[in-house]
């Protein structure tokens, strides 16, 4: 597929201990397939150059059974201290690691630093907490994981949180609902860049039933009882 100079070329993902695997790998797999036809590249940014695990560190509200060790690790390409330049799309996943602000404080600081330089900011699941903590969602519409909706949104009343949305676009910021919704949102992003039919072809190659309507949210957070 022929590209043009306005298409995003450089994608980067911010990782932290306890990120949710599908938040990252769902959208990235759609981009993996997209990369077969287009000149795009990926940077993986983590606190250090050591492998970063989906297993969260000890956190006050995360109770793991003794001996729990089922996790995956990813090798980063860059550290927070030396991030890449010329990022077009910055991807921020969620996961149990977002449960405590101290764990994601370095991620919050880097997201805040990098945002003015990127073309698009894209969060999945509770990755929106990182953006909200950074002040990047102030006054904007956004969504998050509906299972953890109340605990994620309550500290940030300045954000226009959407209870029923598979994903939300406000300016150059995309926020998606929980976990699998990130793949739907990324396919929509691919459709914006390369066309809807191309995005549908990517979904077909993935054998994935793409939810194309961002308002189609079977997991919508109920309104609080009065």
NUDRENGU-633590 format. One record per residue (C-alpha): residue number from 1; residue in three letters; x, y, z. Coordinates in steps of 0.05 Angstrom, whole numbers, always signed. Example, Ala and Ser with C-alpha at 12.3 -4.5 7.8 and 13.67 -1.06 7.14 Angstrom:
# NUDRENGU-633590
<rec><n>1</n><res>ala</res><u>+246</u><v>-90</v><w>+156</w></rec>
<rec><n>2</n><res>ser</res><u>+273</u><v>-21</v><w>+143</w></rec>
//
This chain:
# NUDRENGU-633590
<rec><n>1</n><res>unk</res><u>+0</u><v>+0</v><w>+0</w></rec>
<rec><n>2</n><res>unk</res><u>+28</u><v>+68</v><w>-20</w></rec>
<rec><n>3</n><res>unk</res><u>+38</u><v>+115</v><w>+38</w></rec>
<rec><n>4</n><res>unk</res><u>+42</u><v>+189</v><w>+47</w></rec>
<rec><n>5</n><res>unk</res><u>+81</u><v>+236</v><w>+92</w></rec>
<rec><n>6</n><res>unk</res><u>+22</u><v>+249</v><w>+138</w></rec>
<rec><n>7</n><res>unk</res><u>+12</u><v>+177</v><w>+159</w></rec>
<rec><n>8</n><res>unk</res><u>+37</u><v>+157</v><w>+227</w></rec>
<rec><n>9</n><res>unk</res><u>+103</u><v>+119</v><w>+220</w></rec>
<rec><n>10</n><res>unk</res><u>+131</u><v>+112</v><w>+289</w></rec>
<rec><n>11</n><res>unk</res><u>+90</u><v>+77</v><w>+343</w></rec>
<rec><n>12</n><res>unk</res><u>+114</u><v>+71</v><w>+415</w></rec>
<rec><n>13</n><res>unk</res><u>+85</u><v>+36</v><w>+475</w></rec>
<rec><n>14</n><res>unk</res><u>+98</u><v>+55</v><w>+548</w></rec>
<rec><n>15</n><res>unk</res><u>+106</u><v>-5</v><w>+593</w></rec>
<rec><n>16</n><res>unk</res><u>+108</u><v>-13</v><w>+669</w></rec>
<rec><n>17</n><res>unk</res><u>+108</u><v>-72</v><w>+716</w></rec>
<rec><n>18</n><res>unk</res><u>+39</u><v>-104</v><w>+717</w></rec>
<rec><n>19</n><res>unk</res><u>+15</u><v>-82</v><w>+648</w></rec>
<rec><n>20</n><res>unk</res><u>-43</u><v>-122</v><w>+618</w></rec>
<rec><n>21</n><res>unk</res><u>-18</u><v>-168</v><w>+563</w></rec>
<rec><n>22</n><res>unk</res><u>-77</u><v>-161</v><w>+515</w></rec>
<rec><n>23</n><res>unk</res><u>-79</u><v>-86</v><w>+524</w></rec>
<rec><n>24</n><res>unk</res><u>-11</u><v>-87</v><w>+489</w></rec>
<rec><n>25</n><res>unk</res><u>-12</u><v>-147</v><w>+444</w></rec>
<rec><n>26</n><res>unk</res><u>-82</u><v>-140</v><w>+415</w></rec>
<rec><n>27</n><res>unk</res><u>-68</u><v>-71</v><w>+384</w></rec>
<rec><n>28</n><res>unk</res><u>+3</u><v>-89</v><w>+367</w></rec>
<rec><n>29</n><res>unk</res><u>-17</u><v>-151</v><w>+329</w></rec>
<rec><n>30</n><res>unk</res><u>-64</u><v>-109</v><w>+286</w></rec>
<rec><n>31</n><res>unk</res><u>-4</u><v>-63</v><w>+274</w></rec>
<rec><n>32</n><res>unk</res><u>+41</u><v>-123</v><w>+261</w></rec>
<rec><n>33</n><res>unk</res><u>-4</u><v>-143</v><w>+203</w></rec>
<rec><n>34</n><res>unk</res><u>-10</u><v>-71</v><w>+180</w></rec>
<rec><n>35</n><res>unk</res><u>+66</u><v>-66</v><w>+178</w></rec>
<rec><n>36</n><res>unk</res><u>+68</u><v>-119</v><w>+124</w></rec>
<rec><n>37</n><res>unk</res><u>+40</u><v>-68</v><w>+76</w></rec>
<rec><n>38</n><res>unk</res><u>+65</u><v>-2</v><w>+106</w></rec>
<rec><n>39</n><res>unk</res><u>+130</u><v>+27</v><w>+130</w></rec>
<rec><n>40</n><res>unk</res><u>+116</u><v>+33</v><w>+205</w></rec>
<rec><n>41</n><res>unk</res><u>+161</u><v>+18</v><w>+263</w></rec>
<rec><n>42</n><res>unk</res><u>+155</u><v>+4</v><w>+338</w></rec>
<rec><n>43</n><res>unk</res><u>+192</u><v>+27</v><w>+400</w></rec>
<rec><n>44</n><res>unk</res><u>+180</u><v>-5</v><w>+468</w></rec>
<rec><n>45</n><res>unk</res><u>+195</u><v>+41</v><w>+527</w></rec>
<rec><n>46</n><res>unk</res><u>+202</u><v>+16</v><w>+598</w></rec>
<rec><n>47</n><res>unk</res><u>+231</u><v>+42</v><w>+664</w></rec>
<rec><n>48</n><res>unk</res><u>+297</u><v>+7</v><w>+648</w></rec>
<rec><n>49</n><res>unk</res><u>+324</u><v>-37</v><w>+593</w></rec>
<rec><n>50</n><res>unk</res><u>+309</u><v>-99</v><w>+635</w></rec>
<rec><n>51</n><res>unk</res><u>+250</u><v>-143</v><w>+614</w></rec>
<rec><n>52</n><res>unk</res><u>+185</u><v>-115</v><w>+641</w></rec>
<rec><n>53</n><res>unk</res><u>+134</u><v>-165</v><w>+668</w></rec>
<rec><n>54</n><res>unk</res><u>+58</u><v>-169</v><w>+667</w></rec>
<rec><n>55</n><res>unk</res><u>+64</u><v>-190</v><w>+740</w></rec>
<rec><n>56</n><res>unk</res><u>+49</u><v>-129</v><w>+783</w></rec>
<rec><n>57</n><res>unk</res><u>+95</u><v>-110</v><w>+840</w></rec>
<rec><n>58</n><res>unk</res><u>+68</u><v>-116</v><w>+911</w></rec>
<rec><n>59</n><res>unk</res><u>+12</u><v>-66</v><w>+915</w></rec>
<rec><n>60</n><res>unk</res><u>-38</u><v>-52</v><w>+971</w></rec>
<rec><n>61</n><res>unk</res><u>-100</u><v>-73</v><w>+932</w></rec>
<rec><n>62</n><res>unk</res><u>-70</u><v>-129</v><w>+891</w></rec>
<rec><n>63</n><res>unk</res><u>-73</u><v>-195</v><w>+928</w></rec>
<rec><n>64</n><res>unk</res><u>-35</u><v>-250</v><w>+891</w></rec>
<rec><n>65</n><res>unk</res><u>-36</u><v>-321</v><w>+917</w></rec>
<rec><n>66</n><res>unk</res><u>+30</u><v>-345</v><w>+946</w></rec>
<rec><n>67</n><res>unk</res><u>+73</u><v>-376</v><w>+891</w></rec>
<rec><n>68</n><res>unk</res><u>+34</u><v>-341</v><w>+836</w></rec>
<rec><n>69</n><res>unk</res><u>+81</u><v>-336</v><w>+777</w></rec>
<rec><n>70</n><res>unk</res><u>+41</u><v>-338</v><w>+713</w></rec>
<rec><n>71</n><res>unk</res><u>+67</u><v>-278</v><w>+674</w></rec>
<rec><n>72</n><res>unk</res><u>+101</u><v>-255</v><w>+611</w></rec>
<rec><n>73</n><res>unk</res><u>+159</u><v>-207</v><w>+601</w></rec>
<rec><n>74</n><res>unk</res><u>+176</u><v>-160</v><w>+544</w></rec>
<rec><n>75</n><res>unk</res><u>+245</u><v>-134</v><w>+526</w></rec>
<rec><n>76</n><res>unk</res><u>+243</u><v>-59</v><w>+516</w></rec>
<rec><n>77</n><res>unk</res><u>+281</u><v>-21</v><w>+463</w></rec>
<rec><n>78</n><res>unk</res><u>+287</u><v>+44</v><w>+503</w></rec>
<rec><n>79</n><res>unk</res><u>+286</u><v>+66</v><w>+575</w></rec>
<rec><n>80</n><res>unk</res><u>+246</u><v>+122</v><w>+606</w></rec>
<rec><n>81</n><res>unk</res><u>+311</u><v>+161</v><w>+615</w></rec>
<rec><n>82</n><res>unk</res><u>+327</u><v>+156</v><w>+541</w></rec>
<rec><n>83</n><res>unk</res><u>+262</u><v>+153</v><w>+501</w></rec>
<rec><n>84</n><res>unk</res><u>+261</u><v>+154</v><w>+426</w></rec>
<rec><n>85</n><res>unk</res><u>+246</u><v>+217</v><w>+387</w></rec>
<rec><n>86</n><res>unk</res><u>+196</u><v>+231</v><w>+331</w></rec>
<rec><n>87</n><res>unk</res><u>+140</u><v>+187</v><w>+360</w></rec>
<rec><n>88</n><res>unk</res><u>+76</u><v>+193</v><w>+321</w></rec>
<rec><n>89</n><res>unk</res><u>+30</u><v>+148</v><w>+363</w></rec>
<rec><n>90</n><res>unk</res><u>+42</u><v>+137</v><w>+438</w></rec>
<rec><n>91</n><res>unk</res><u>+6</u><v>+76</v><w>+465</w></rec>
<rec><n>92</n><res>unk</res><u>-8</u><v>+69</v><w>+540</w></rec>
<rec><n>93</n><res>unk</res><u>-37</u><v>+3</v><w>+566</w></rec>
<rec><n>94</n><res>unk</res><u>-71</u><v>-10</v><w>+632</w></rec>
<rec><n>95</n><res>unk</res><u>-66</u><v>-68</v><w>+679</w></rec>
<rec><n>96</n><res>unk</res><u>-61</u><v>-84</v><w>+753</w></rec>
<rec><n>97</n><res>unk</res><u>+2</u><v>-43</v><w>+755</w></rec>
<rec><n>98</n><res>unk</res><u>-40</u><v>+20</v><w>+750</w></rec>
<rec><n>99</n><res>unk</res><u>-74</u><v>+4</v><w>+817</w></rec>
<rec><n>100</n><res>unk</res><u>-25</u><v>+46</v><w>+856</w></rec>
<rec><n>101</n><res>unk</res><u>-3</u><v>+115</v><w>+833</w></rec>
<rec><n>102</n><res>unk</res><u>+67</u><v>+106</v><w>+860</w></rec>
<rec><n>103</n><res>unk</res><u>+79</u><v>+48</v><w>+813</w></rec>
<rec><n>104</n><res>unk</res><u>+60</u><v>+88</v><w>+752</w></rec>
<rec><n>105</n><res>unk</res><u>+88</u><v>+156</v><w>+773</w></rec>
<rec><n>106</n><res>unk</res><u>+148</u><v>+151</v><w>+726</w></rec>
<rec><n>107</n><res>unk</res><u>+101</u><v>+130</v><w>+669</w></rec>
<rec><n>108</n><res>unk</res><u>+56</u><v>+189</v><w>+684</w></rec>
<rec><n>109</n><res>unk</res><u>+115</u><v>+237</v><w>+682</w></rec>
<rec><n>110</n><res>unk</res><u>+140</u><v>+210</v><w>+616</w></rec>
<rec><n>111</n><res>unk</res><u>+71</u><v>+211</v><w>+584</w></rec>
<rec><n>112</n><res>unk</res><u>+64</u><v>+284</v><w>+604</w></rec>
<rec><n>113</n><res>unk</res><u>+132</u><v>+300</v><w>+576</w></rec>
<rec><n>114</n><res>unk</res><u>+122</u><v>+264</v><w>+510</w></rec>
<rec><n>115</n><res>unk</res><u>+51</u><v>+284</v><w>+494</w></rec>
<rec><n>116</n><res>unk</res><u>+66</u><v>+353</v><w>+464</w></rec>
<rec><n>117</n><res>unk</res><u>+112</u><v>+319</v><w>+414</w></rec>
<rec><n>118</n><res>unk</res><u>+67</u><v>+263</v><w>+389</w></rec>
<rec><n>119</n><res>unk</res><u>+12</u><v>+264</v><w>+337</w></rec>
<rec><n>120</n><res>unk</res><u>-35</u><v>+216</v><w>+374</w></rec>
<rec><n>121</n><res>unk</res><u>-42</u><v>+190</v><w>+445</w></rec>
<rec><n>122</n><res>unk</res><u>-76</u><v>+122</v><w>+451</w></rec>
<rec><n>123</n><res>unk</res><u>-94</u><v>+88</v><w>+517</w></rec>
<rec><n>124</n><res>unk</res><u>-125</u><v>+21</v><w>+531</w></rec>
<rec><n>125</n><res>unk</res><u>-163</u><v>-1</v><w>+593</w></rec>
<rec><n>126</n><res>unk</res><u>-138</u><v>+33</v><w>+657</w></rec>
<rec><n>127</n><res>unk</res><u>-82</u><v>+65</v><w>+616</w></rec>
<rec><n>128</n><res>unk</res><u>-130</u><v>+124</v><w>+617</w></rec>
<rec><n>129</n><res>unk</res><u>-112</u><v>+131</v><w>+691</w></rec>
<rec><n>130</n><res>unk</res><u>-41</u><v>+146</v><w>+670</w></rec>
<rec><n>131</n><res>unk</res><u>-66</u><v>+201</v><w>+623</w></rec>
<rec><n>132</n><res>unk</res><u>-114</u><v>+229</v><w>+675</w></rec>
<rec><n>133</n><res>unk</res><u>-61</u><v>+230</v><w>+729</w></rec>
<rec><n>134</n><res>unk</res><u>-16</u><v>+268</v><w>+680</w></rec>
<rec><n>135</n><res>unk</res><u>-71</u><v>+319</v><w>+669</w></rec>
<rec><n>136</n><res>unk</res><u>-77</u><v>+302</v><w>+595</w></rec>
<rec><n>137</n><res>unk</res><u>-151</u><v>+287</v><w>+599</w></rec>
<rec><n>138</n><res>unk</res><u>-173</u><v>+349</v><w>+636</w></rec>
<rec><n>139</n><res>unk</res><u>-237</u><v>+375</v><w>+604</w></rec>
<rec><n>140</n><res>unk</res><u>-237</u><v>+319</v><w>+553</w></rec>
<rec><n>141</n><res>unk</res><u>-283</u><v>+260</v><w>+540</w></rec>
<rec><n>142</n><res>unk</res><u>-252</u><v>+193</v><w>+556</w></rec>
<rec><n>143</n><res>unk</res><u>-268</u><v>+122</v><w>+577</w></rec>
<rec><n>144</n><res>unk</res><u>-235</u><v>+65</v><w>+614</w></rec>
<rec><n>145</n><res>unk</res><u>-243</u><v>-6</v><w>+639</w></rec>
<rec><n>146</n><res>unk</res><u>-316</u><v>-14</v><w>+659</w></rec>
<rec><n>147</n><res>unk</res><u>-301</u><v>-68</v><w>+711</w></rec>
<rec><n>148</n><res>unk</res><u>-258</u><v>-17</v><w>+748</w></rec>
<rec><n>149</n><res>unk</res><u>-296</u><v>+44</v><w>+726</w></rec>
<rec><n>150</n><res>unk</res><u>-313</u><v>+76</v><w>+793</w></rec>
<rec><n>151</n><res>unk</res><u>-245</u><v>+67</v><w>+825</w></rec>
<rec><n>152</n><res>unk</res><u>-210</u><v>+92</v><w>+762</w></rec>
<rec><n>153</n><res>unk</res><u>-253</u><v>+153</v><w>+748</w></rec>
<rec><n>154</n><res>unk</res><u>-270</u><v>+178</v><w>+818</w></rec>
<rec><n>155</n><res>unk</res><u>-204</u><v>+214</v><w>+831</w></rec>
<rec><n>156</n><res>unk</res><u>-210</u><v>+253</v><w>+765</w></rec>
<rec><n>157</n><res>unk</res><u>-276</u><v>+292</v><w>+763</w></rec>
<rec><n>158</n><res>unk</res><u>-245</u><v>+341</v><w>+715</w></rec>
<rec><n>159</n><res>unk</res><u>-249</u><v>+288</v><w>+660</w></rec>
<rec><n>160</n><res>unk</res><u>-314</u><v>+277</v><w>+622</w></rec>
<rec><n>161</n><res>unk</res><u>-317</u><v>+202</v><w>+633</w></rec>
<rec><n>162</n><res>unk</res><u>-362</u><v>+162</v><w>+587</w></rec>
<rec><n>163</n><res>unk</res><u>-397</u><v>+103</v><w>+620</w></rec>
<rec><n>164</n><res>unk</res><u>-420</u><v>+73</v><w>+554</w></rec>
<rec><n>165</n><res>unk</res><u>-366</u><v>+73</v><w>+501</w></rec>
<rec><n>166</n><res>unk</res><u>-322</u><v>+20</v><w>+469</w></rec>
<rec><n>167</n><res>unk</res><u>-273</u><v>+76</v><w>+455</w></rec>
<rec><n>168</n><res>unk</res><u>-274</u><v>+152</v><w>+454</w></rec>
<rec><n>169</n><res>unk</res><u>-238</u><v>+202</v><w>+410</w></rec>
<rec><n>170</n><res>unk</res><u>-226</u><v>+274</v><w>+434</w></rec>
<rec><n>171</n><res>unk</res><u>-179</u><v>+313</v><w>+391</w></rec>
<rec><n>172</n><res>unk</res><u>-116</u><v>+272</v><w>+382</w></rec>
<rec><n>173</n><res>unk</res><u>-129</u><v>+229</v><w>+444</w></rec>
<rec><n>174</n><res>unk</res><u>-160</u><v>+160</v><w>+437</w></rec>
<rec><n>175</n><res>unk</res><u>-182</u><v>+122</v><w>+500</w></rec>
<rec><n>176</n><res>unk</res><u>-211</u><v>+53</v><w>+498</w></rec>
<rec><n>177</n><res>unk</res><u>-251</u><v>+11</v><w>+547</w></rec>
<rec><n>178</n><res>unk</res><u>-225</u><v>-52</v><w>+580</w></rec>
<rec><n>179</n><res>unk</res><u>-173</u><v>-99</v><w>+551</w></rec>
<rec><n>180</n><res>unk</res><u>-202</u><v>-128</v><w>+486</w></rec>
<rec><n>181</n><res>unk</res><u>-232</u><v>-60</v><w>+469</w></rec>
<rec><n>182</n><res>unk</res><u>-162</u><v>-36</v><w>+452</w></rec>
<rec><n>183</n><res>unk</res><u>-161</u><v>-81</v><w>+391</w></rec>
<rec><n>184</n><res>unk</res><u>-227</u><v>-52</v><w>+366</w></rec>
<rec><n>185</n><res>unk</res><u>-201</u><v>+19</v><w>+377</w></rec>
<rec><n>186</n><res>unk</res><u>-136</u><v>+5</v><w>+342</w></rec>
<rec><n>187</n><res>unk</res><u>-173</u><v>-24</v><w>+282</w></rec>
<rec><n>188</n><res>unk</res><u>-213</u><v>+40</v><w>+281</w></rec>
<rec><n>189</n><res>unk</res><u>-149</u><v>+80</v><w>+283</w></rec>
<rec><n>190</n><res>unk</res><u>-121</u><v>+38</v><w>+225</w></rec>
<rec><n>191</n><res>unk</res><u>-186</u><v>+52</v><w>+188</w></rec>
<rec><n>192</n><res>unk</res><u>-177</u><v>+126</v><w>+199</w></rec>
<rec><n>193</n><res>unk</res><u>-106</u><v>+124</v><w>+171</w></rec>
<rec><n>194</n><res>unk</res><u>-113</u><v>+74</v><w>+114</w></rec>
<rec><n>195</n><res>unk</res><u>-188</u><v>+69</v><w>+103</w></rec>
<rec><n>196</n><res>unk</res><u>-245</u><v>+28</v><w>+131</w></rec>
<rec><n>197</n><res>unk</res><u>-240</u><v>-28</v><w>+80</w></rec>
<rec><n>198</n><res>unk</res><u>-166</u><v>-37</v><w>+96</w></rec>
<rec><n>199</n><res>unk</res><u>-182</u><v>-42</v><w>+170</w></rec>
<rec><n>200</n><res>unk</res><u>-236</u><v>-93</v><w>+155</w></rec>
<rec><n>201</n><res>unk</res><u>-185</u><v>-133</v><w>+116</w></rec>
<rec><n>202</n><res>unk</res><u>-137</u><v>-132</v><w>+175</w></rec>
<rec><n>203</n><res>unk</res><u>-192</u><v>-156</v><w>+221</w></rec>
<rec><n>204</n><res>unk</res><u>-208</u><v>-212</v><w>+173</w></rec>
<rec><n>205</n><res>unk</res><u>-136</u><v>-234</v><w>+170</w></rec>
<rec><n>206</n><res>unk</res><u>-137</u><v>-236</v><w>+246</w></rec>
<rec><n>207</n><res>unk</res><u>-202</u><v>-276</v><w>+244</w></rec>
<rec><n>208</n><res>unk</res><u>-227</u><v>-223</v><w>+292</w></rec>
<rec><n>209</n><res>unk</res><u>-299</u><v>-198</v><w>+297</w></rec>
<rec><n>210</n><res>unk</res><u>-287</u><v>-124</v><w>+299</w></rec>
<rec><n>211</n><res>unk</res><u>-336</u><v>-80</v><w>+337</w></rec>
<rec><n>212</n><res>unk</res><u>-337</u><v>-20</v><w>+290</w></rec>
<rec><n>213</n><res>unk</res><u>-386</u><v>+22</v><w>+329</w></rec>
<rec><n>214</n><res>unk</res><u>-354</u><v>+58</v><w>+388</w></rec>
<rec><n>215</n><res>unk</res><u>-422</u><v>+65</v><w>+422</w></rec>
<rec><n>216</n><res>unk</res><u>-434</u><v>-10</v><w>+420</w></rec>
<rec><n>217</n><res>unk</res><u>-412</u><v>-25</v><w>+492</w></rec>
<rec><n>218</n><res>unk</res><u>-442</u><v>-88</v><w>+523</w></rec>
<rec><n>219</n><res>unk</res><u>-400</u><v>-75</v><w>+585</w></rec>
<rec><n>220</n><res>unk</res><u>-423</u><v>-4</v><w>+598</w></rec>
<rec><n>221</n><res>unk</res><u>-416</u><v>+19</v><w>+670</w></rec>
<rec><n>222</n><res>unk</res><u>-485</u><v>+26</v><w>+703</w></rec>
<rec><n>223</n><res>unk</res><u>-505</u><v>+93</v><w>+730</w></rec>
<rec><n>224</n><res>unk</res><u>-496</u><v>+98</v><w>+806</w></rec>
<rec><n>225</n><res>unk</res><u>-559</u><v>+85</v><w>+846</w></rec>
<rec><n>226</n><res>unk</res><u>-589</u><v>+147</v><w>+877</w></rec>
//
